[in-house]
Amino acid sequence: MKERPVETDPTRPQVLASIAEYERAGTFDRHADPVDYSLALPVTSDFPYIRKGMRQKSLAFFRRVFEVYPFTRRVCGKHMFNVRVEGRENLRGIGAAVLTCNHVNKFDCLVVQWACRPNRPFVVGAPFNNMKGHFGDLMRAGGMLPLGEDLAAMRAFDAGVRYHLAHGKRILIYPEQAMWWYYEKPRPMKDGAFTIAARNKVPVVPLFITFRPSGRFDGNGIEHKFFTLHVMPPIYPDENASYRENATRMKEENMRLCREKYKEVYGHEPEYPAPPEA
């Protein structure tokens, strides 16, 4: 039976062209997808990083159970990403942790949450992910923790992260910062995820998404790929090292594991174009 084509998105060729341009320039942290800031709510210190009150908790619970979780199963099922998870045993016995993952799709956070159930992680996102309307309500109910837009909001964000880690929860952070649609190679990582792990004395669990062919193409001739999520061994902080030393070491080890996984799956080292000379 022939697979039905994937719906055509006219922005996809533009996004892929932007990714290729940014890769050539060596600017791996630029957003390739268009961002419409008019759709977002401001992130202030009032954001519910820690849910309080029975009404707030109950509303979030019902949204997760009846809307977020069914949509997550659909995203991860055979009709969309057909997700495989390898290395799930590396999550055994892991409570509080910072999870890192390459950011390759708007819904890859749902893939991570599905793989990590029942201890689904909260998800750190850029401020523009704090969207208006019902979709934004679902993202917040699903555990989104947007970065603050001023000092007071960042303090509230930090307090929320500390609270959840202290209560045995997991936090997903994309250390590459920007989402690059279907990009295969690991990209340079920012320090934030590893600093948070080191300061809170919790392990980092590196995750890496690779792709499998689906045989399904959109109207632009771009293939819709299936996902394999690789869960790699946790990286623990050294209690005898400073948090800066731990953050540096965990970041380097995380990058090494991602590069090794890339080579294992695709059969060669990741190669990047040389940036243009100044």
N, C-alpha and C positions, 0 to 999 in steps of 0.2 A: 504494500500500500504506500503510495507516494505521500511524503510529509507535506502538510500544508505550508505555504510560504509564511514567513514572519512578516508582520505588518510593517509597511515602509515608513521610516521616519526621515523626513528630508534633512534633518540636522546631522544625521550620522556621518555622511561624507565630510561635512564641515568640521565635525569634532575630530575625526581621524586625521584630517589635514592639520588641524591645530596641534594635535599630539605630536605628529611628525615634525612640525615646525619647532615646538618647544623642546623636543628631544634633541634636534640638531643644535639648538642654542644652549643646551645644557640647563634649561630652566625647568626642572622636574616638579616644581611645586606650584605651577600655575594651573588655574582651573581651565580645562578645555571646553567643558559644557557651558552654554550661556547661563548666567545667573540673573534671575529677576528679583531684585531686592524689594520690589513693591509688594511681593507676595508674602514677605516675612514680617513677623511682629518683632519689636525691639526686645532684646534680652536684657532685662534689668535685674536688680537684686531681689525682686519679688518672684522671680521664676521659681517654680516648685521643684527645686533640686532634691528636696526631701519632702515627700508627701506627708501632709498633716491633716488630721481630722477624718472622721469616718466617711463623710460624703466624698471628699477628694479621693480617698483610697478606694472606696467602693466603685466610684465612677470609672477610675482607671482600671480596676479589676475587670469589670464587665466589658469594657472596650477591648481589653486584651483577649479575654476568653472568647468573645463572640465575633470579633472583627479582626484583630491583629493576628491571632494564632491561625484561624482558617486561611487568611491571606498568605501567611508565611508558608503553610503547607502547600498552597497552590504554587507559590514562587519556587519552592524547592522540589516540586514534583516533576514528573516526566514531561508535562506539557510546557514547562518553562525552562528551568535550569537543570533539571534532572540531576540533582546534586548527589555526589558521592563524598563520603567523609573517610579519610584515612588518618590513622593515628589517634583515634578518639580515646584510646587507652591512656594517652598522655595527660588526660584531664582527670583521671582517677585520683581521688584524694586531694584535689586542688580546690580550695575554697576561694578566699579572696585572692585576686590576681589582676594584673593588667594584661589584656589580650591585645596583640597587634596583628594587623592584617593589611595586605595590599588592597587598595581601594580601586575597584575595577567596574563597579556598577552601582546605581543608586539603591539597589535592593540587596547588596551583598551583606549588609548588616543583618538582614533577616536570615541569610544563609548561616552566618556565624551563630546567631541566636538559636536557630533550629539545631545546629550541631552540638551546642553546649547545653541543651535542655537536660535536666530541669533547672539548673542554675544559669539561666539566661543572663547575659551581660547587659548592663547599661551601655549606651552608645554615645560617645563624645562626638559632637558635630560642630560645624561652623555656625555662626550666628544666623546666617540666612536659611538654615534648616528649620528654624523656629517659625513654621509656616502658619498662616491664618487658616481659619475654617476647620472643617471636619477632618481633613487629612492631617492637618497640624495637630489636632486633638489626638488622633490615633498615634502619631509619632511620639508625642509626649507620653501617652499611656504606655507605649511600647518600650519606654526607657531612654528616650533621647535626653542627653545632657548638653545643651548648647554652650559654647564658650561665651563668657560675658563680654559686653561691649564697653564697659567702663570698669574702673577699679572696684567699685562696690559689687558689681555683678561678678567680677572675677573672684573676689573673696567669697561670695556665696557659692560659686562653682567649686572652688577649692574645698570649702566646708562640706559640700554635698559629696564630693569624691571621697574625702576622708571618712565621712560617715558611712558610706556604702561599703568601702573596703574594710572598715572596722567591724562591720556586721556580716562579713564573709561573702560579700558580693563581688562580682567580676565587672571590670570596666573595659570596654572595647575602645581602643584609640587607633586611628589611622596615622601612623607616623610619617607617611609620605605626604600627608596634608591634603593634596588635591585628588579628586577622582579622575582617573584616566580610563575611559571606557574600553574594556577588553584588552588592556595593555598587559603583555605577558611578563615583562622583565621586572625584577625588583628595582625600586628607585631609592635615591638617597633619603635617609630618615632624619626627622627632626628629633630634638632631645626630649620633648615634653613627656612622652609616654614613659620613658625610662627614668626621668627625674621623679615623676609621680610614683613609680614603682619603688625606686630607691628610698625616697623620703618616707613612704608608708611601709617599707620593709616587707614587700610582697613580691612574689615571682612574676616574671614576664613569661607569657606563653605565646610563642610566635605561631601565627597561622599564615598560610600562603595558598592563594587560589590559583590553580592552573586550569587549562581549558581542554575540552575534548570536542571533536567535530560532531555536529548534529545532522548535517546534510540538509539543513533548512536555511534558506536564503531569503532576504527581503528584496523588495523591488529595486534596490540599488546594487544587488549582487553581493551584499555583505552577509556573511554567515552568522547566524545566531549560534553561539557556542554553549556547550554544556560545561558545568563547573565540577571540579574536584577540589574540596577543601582539605588541605593537609594540616594536621595538628602536630606540631613538633614538640620535643621535650622542653619542659619549663626551665627557665634560667633564673636561678636563685641569687639574691643579693648576698654578699659576703659580710657577715656581721662584724668582721674586723677591718673592713674598708670604709672609707667615707662615702657619703651618698653620691658625691660627684664621681668618685672612682667606680662605684657600682653602676651608676648611670652610663658611664662611658663603656665599661666592659659589657654590660647587657646589650647596649645598642650595637656594639661591634659583633657580638655573638649572634644576635638576632639577624643582622645583615648577612653574616656568614651562612647561617642555616637556610635563609631564603635563597641565596645564590646556589647553594648546594642542591636544594630541592628543585630549583629551576633546571640545573644541569641534569639531575637525575631524570626528570620528566621529559625534557625536550632534547636531551642528548648532546648538548654543547653549552659552553659558558655563555652567559649573557653578554652581548656585544652592543656597544653604544657608539653612535657617530661622534667623531671628534668635534668639540665646539669650535665655532669659527674664531679665527685669530682676531684679537682686538685691533 
